[in-house]
Each structure stands twice: as C-alpha cells, then as structure tokens.
Amino acid sequence: MSKKVLITASALGGLSIVLGAFGAHALKALISVESQNSFEIGVRYQMYHALFLLFVAVVPNMSEKPKKTIACLVLLGVILFSGSIYLLSTNVLTAFNFKTIGFVTPIGGLLLIAAWIVLLVNVIKIRKSE
C-alpha cells in the first residue's frame, strides 16, 4: 500500500506543478487577479497534501490500513477542495455556472482535516518500543 500512497503523492505533486504553471501563464490574461489567487490556493493545498502523502508513506511502524485511509481521504479531499476551486476560479471561461457546486469545497476541506486526524490518532497509537 505504501507504494500506492507514493504513486498518489507523486501524481498529485506533478499535477499541482502543471496546474500551477497553467494558472500562472495560460490563465493570467483570461481571469481576474482574484480568481488567479484562488486558483493558486487550490494548487498550494494540492501540493501540501502531495507532500503530506509522501510523509505518510514512509512513517515507520504504522500499519497499511491507516495509510490507505489517509490516502483515500486526501485524494477525495483534493479532488473536492482543490478541484472545486479550480472550477470556481475559471467559472467565467465556461457556459456552466460552477458556483452551483461551491458547496463541495468545504466538504473537501473536511476530508483533508480528517486525513490529518487519522494520522494523529495512528501516530499516538505507535508504541514507544517500536
């Protein structure tokens, strides 16, 4: 499972770099500064959680089950949180009004928080002798 967590982390990290470059260059002339800043927040949180997953993958003495739970929470959280921010930031470029899906952003944030809580609980469970 740690290999899958590393693959997920690598994919999220690489994609955040691509999206960051896209936002900084291709979108610069198309969306407002405020929307660019929002887009950048989505990229930043995606990268934070890619790095978080890299850390989780190498935590010693933690079983694979919580690592899998954390990876699932992070992946879904990034999709909902960062993904909705990307769509909301580029709303002016499409015919669809993405403001109707804005309610998923905080749900994604809660999933990301839950991933950190799962890590905390499982690190506390690690015995000192290990």
PLY file of the C-alpha trace (Angstrom):
ply
format ascii 1.0
element vertex 130
property float x
property float y
property float z
element edge 129
property int vertex1
property int vertex2
end_header
0.00 0.00 0.00
2.83 2.43 0.69
3.75 2.16 -2.98
0.22 3.22 -3.93
0.44 6.12 -1.48
3.75 7.17 -3.07
2.23 6.92 -6.55
-0.75 9.01 -5.46
1.55 11.58 -3.86
3.71 11.74 -6.98
0.70 12.16 -9.26
-0.84 14.89 -7.09
2.51 16.69 -6.80
3.27 16.56 -10.51
-0.23 17.65 -11.41
-0.02 20.57 -8.98
3.11 21.80 -10.77
1.37 21.52 -14.16
-1.72 23.32 -12.85
0.40 25.97 -11.14
2.23 26.72 -14.38
-1.07 26.72 -16.29
-2.58 29.14 -13.79
0.44 31.43 -13.79
0.82 31.59 -17.55
-2.17 30.46 -19.61
-4.88 31.79 -17.31
-3.17 35.09 -16.48
-4.84 37.02 -19.30
-8.17 35.21 -19.02
-9.23 35.51 -15.38
-9.12 38.23 -12.75
-6.31 38.61 -10.23
-8.71 37.49 -7.51
-9.52 34.32 -9.47
-5.81 33.73 -10.10
-5.18 33.96 -6.36
-7.97 31.46 -5.68
-6.59 29.10 -8.32
-3.18 29.35 -6.65
-4.74 28.39 -3.29
-6.07 25.21 -4.88
-2.62 24.43 -6.29
-0.94 25.16 -2.96
-3.23 22.88 -0.97
-2.87 20.14 -3.56
0.93 20.33 -3.23
0.76 20.45 0.58
-1.20 17.22 0.55
1.05 15.56 -2.02
3.94 16.20 0.38
1.76 15.01 3.26
1.19 11.70 1.45
4.93 11.32 0.83
5.43 11.63 4.57
2.60 9.20 5.38
4.05 6.60 3.02
7.31 6.47 4.95
6.02 6.71 8.54
7.59 3.75 10.30
5.56 1.32 12.40
2.21 2.44 11.04
0.08 -0.28 9.54
-1.09 -0.11 5.96
-4.78 0.31 6.84
-4.50 3.87 8.20
-2.14 4.77 5.34
-4.80 3.63 2.89
-7.49 5.55 4.78
-5.36 8.71 4.77
-4.59 8.34 1.06
-8.27 7.93 0.21
-9.26 10.93 2.34
-6.54 13.08 0.80
-7.32 12.07 -2.78
-11.04 12.71 -2.41
-10.37 15.84 -0.36
-8.04 17.30 -3.00
-10.49 16.47 -5.79
-13.34 18.20 -3.96
-11.38 21.06 -2.37
-8.78 21.99 -4.98
-10.85 20.73 -7.90
-13.83 22.89 -6.99
-11.53 25.90 -6.50
-10.08 25.34 -9.97
-13.55 25.20 -11.47
-14.84 28.19 -9.49
-11.76 30.24 -10.41
-12.26 29.60 -14.11
-16.05 29.96 -13.99
-16.02 32.94 -16.39
-14.48 30.75 -19.10
-17.37 28.29 -19.35
-21.07 28.32 -20.04
-21.72 26.21 -16.92
-22.06 28.08 -13.64
-19.71 26.23 -11.29
-20.95 28.31 -8.35
-23.66 25.66 -8.04
-21.03 23.15 -6.91
-19.30 25.53 -4.50
-20.72 23.60 -1.54
-18.23 20.76 -2.14
-15.21 22.95 -1.32
-15.72 22.80 2.47
-16.56 19.09 2.25
-13.18 18.55 0.59
-11.56 20.63 3.32
-13.18 18.48 6.00
-11.85 15.34 4.30
-8.34 16.82 4.32
-8.68 17.66 8.01
-9.94 14.12 8.66
-6.80 12.72 6.99
-4.61 14.71 9.39
-6.69 13.48 12.34
-6.29 9.86 11.20
-2.53 10.42 11.07
-2.52 11.97 14.55
-4.53 9.13 16.09
-2.34 6.49 14.49
0.93 8.16 15.45
-0.30 8.32 19.04
-1.06 4.58 18.85
2.52 3.72 17.88
4.17 2.16 20.92
7.33 3.71 22.26
9.21 0.40 21.99
8.75 0.38 18.22
0 1
1 2
2 3
3 4
4 5
5 6
6 7
7 8
8 9
9 10
10 11
11 12
12 13
13 14
14 15
15 16
16 17
17 18
18 19
19 20
20 21
21 22
22 23
23 24
24 25
25 26
26 27
27 28
28 29
29 30
30 31
31 32
32 33
33 34
34 35
35 36
36 37
37 38
38 39
39 40
40 41
41 42
42 43
43 44
44 45
45 46
46 47
47 48
48 49
49 50
50 51
51 52
52 53
53 54
54 55
55 56
56 57
57 58
58 59
59 60
60 61
61 62
62 63
63 64
64 65
65 66
66 67
67 68
68 69
69 70
70 71
71 72
72 73
73 74
74 75
75 76
76 77
77 78
78 79
79 80
80 81
81 82
82 83
83 84
84 85
85 86
86 87
87 88
88 89
89 90
90 91
91 92
92 93
93 94
94 95
95 96
96 97
97 98
98 99
99 100
100 101
101 102
102 103
103 104
104 105
105 106
106 107
107 108
108 109
109 110
110 111
111 112
112 113
113 114
114 115
115 116
116 117
117 118
118 119
119 120
120 121
121 122
122 123
123 124
124 125
125 126
126 127
127 128
128 129
